[in-house]
Amino acid sequence: MFFAILICIVASCNSKTSENKTTKIIEWKKELPSRLSEFGHRNWILIVDKAFPAQNAEGIVTIDTHEDLLKVFEYTIQQIDSSTHVTPIVYTDLELNYITKEQVTSIDDYRKSLKEIVGKYHHEEILHDSVFVRIDKASKLFKILVLKTNMVIPYSSVFIQLDCKYWTSEKEKQLRKSMK
């Protein structure tokens, strides 16, 4: 009898853990479109690995998605694509290119999958520490959303700087030229 009760309690706890995880996934997916509608050019969305540090800046909000990094990136980029006002500039860590299969056995699969998603966007590879400099500078004036994932591959994070979708840098140059 005691074991039957214990099994029911354990099953109930496991069910609640699974339910909490599902709820958190739904919550971040509901939160992203609302944040995105507030955001404009110069805001950032970071999709980061599990070891990414919590930031101490006031303008940075972190949400633990409890999901796979590539799934979070795909969903986020789809949301950005469907917006009328922003477009992504995607940054990845340059160090990712130098990780070997001996260091991380799944690295080739990850890089291939990442490139498939990143392929059609403005994309730059920069040193990891350079990202922190940019984020620190941006966070002093603009909000940053950090979507933390379950990824445990080093240098796998994706950093999205939002740019204006309906006003390109070329149009800005033309405007500035006509103002002279």
N, C-alpha and C positions, 0 to 999 in steps of 0.2 A: 504494500500500500504506500509506504513512504517513497519508494522509488517511482511509483506512478505519479505521485504528486510532484516530485522533483523533476521528472521528465516534462510534465505540463508547465512548470515554472520556467525551465530552460527554454522550452519551445516558445513560450510567450515572450520571453526576453529576446530571443532571436528574431521573432516576428516584429517586435517593436524596433529593433535595430535596423532591420531591413526597411521597415516603414519610415523610420527617421531618415535613412539614406535617400529613399525615394522622394520624401518631402523636400529634402535639401536640394536635390537635383531639380525638382519642379520650381522651387523658390528662386534659384539663381537664373533659371530660364525665364521666369516671369520678371525678375529684376532687370535683366539685361536690356530689353526693349525700352523700359522706362528710363534707365540711365542713358541709353543711347540717344533718346529723344532730347535729353538735357544737354548732352555733349555736343561739341562742335569742333572745328579745327583747332589743333593744339592740345586737345585732351588725349589721353592715352588709355588703352586697354591692354593689360598684360595677362597673358595666359602662361602660367608658370609651373615649374616642376615642384615636387613635394618639399624640397629643401630650400626653396626661395624664402629669404628672410622676411619677417613682418617689418614693415616700415614704420618709422616714428614721425612721419609727416602728417600734418592735419588734413591735407587734401587727398590722401590716399585711403581708399576703402578696399578691404580684402574680403572676398567671399570664397570659402572652401567649397568647391563644386562636388568633390568626391567622385570625380569622373576622369576618364582618359583624356589626356591633353589634346590629342588630335580631334577627338569628338567635340571638345569644348571649342577648339580653334575653328573647326568647320561650322559649328552652330553660330559662333560669334561673327565670322566672316559673312555668313549668309544674312545675318541681321544687318550688318553694315551695308552689304550690297543692296538690300531692300529699302534702305533709307533714302530719302531724297536730298539729304544735306551733307553727308560725310562720305569719304572714301578712305581706304586704308593705305598707309605706308607701313610695310611690314619689315621688321628688323629681326634677325636671328643672330645667335652668337657665332662668330668666326671659329671659335674653338671647336664647335661641333664637327667641322670638316676634318679634324685631326684625331678624333677618337677612333681607336682601332677595334676590330672584332675581338681581339684578345682582352681589351679593357671592358667592352660592353658587347656581348654576343649579338644582340638585336639591333645594333647601330645602323647597319645598312638598310634594314627594313624601315626603321624610323626615318632616316634621311630620305629614302625614296617616297614614303607616304607624305612627308612634310613638303617635299618639292612638288608633288602632285597638287597639293592645295595652294601653295604659295605661287605656283607658276604664272598665273595671269595677273598678279598684282605687282605694284612697284615694291621691290624687295632689295634690302641691303643687308650684308653680313658685316657685323662690327664686333670689336672686342667686347667681351662681357662687361668689363669695368666701364667702358664707354657708355653702355646703356644706363648704368647707375648715375653717371654724371648728367645725362640727359633727363632722366626721370627726376633727379633731385632738383635740377633747374626748373623743369616744367611744374613740379608739385608746389613750387612757391607761388605760382599764379593760377594754375589750372588743376582741375580734378583728375585723378587717376583711379581707374578701377582695376584691381588685381583679382584675377580668377585663378585660384590655386587648384591644382589638379593632383591626381595620384601618380603622375609620372616620376620615375626614379632613374632617368637617364640624365647625366650631367650635361649642362649647356643645351638643354632641349627646349627651353622657354621661347615663347614667341611674343614679341613686343609690337603693338600696333599704335602708331601715332595717327590720329585722325586728321584728315585734311578736308578742305571744302570740296564738295562734289560739283557744285554748279559754278564755281569760280576758280579757274585753273591758274597756275603760275604764269602761263603764257598770256592769259587775259590780263593779269595783274601787271605784267611788264608792258603790255600795250597801253594800259591805262596810265601808268607812270610816265611813259614816253609822251603820251598826248598831253599830259599835264605840264610838261616843260615849256 
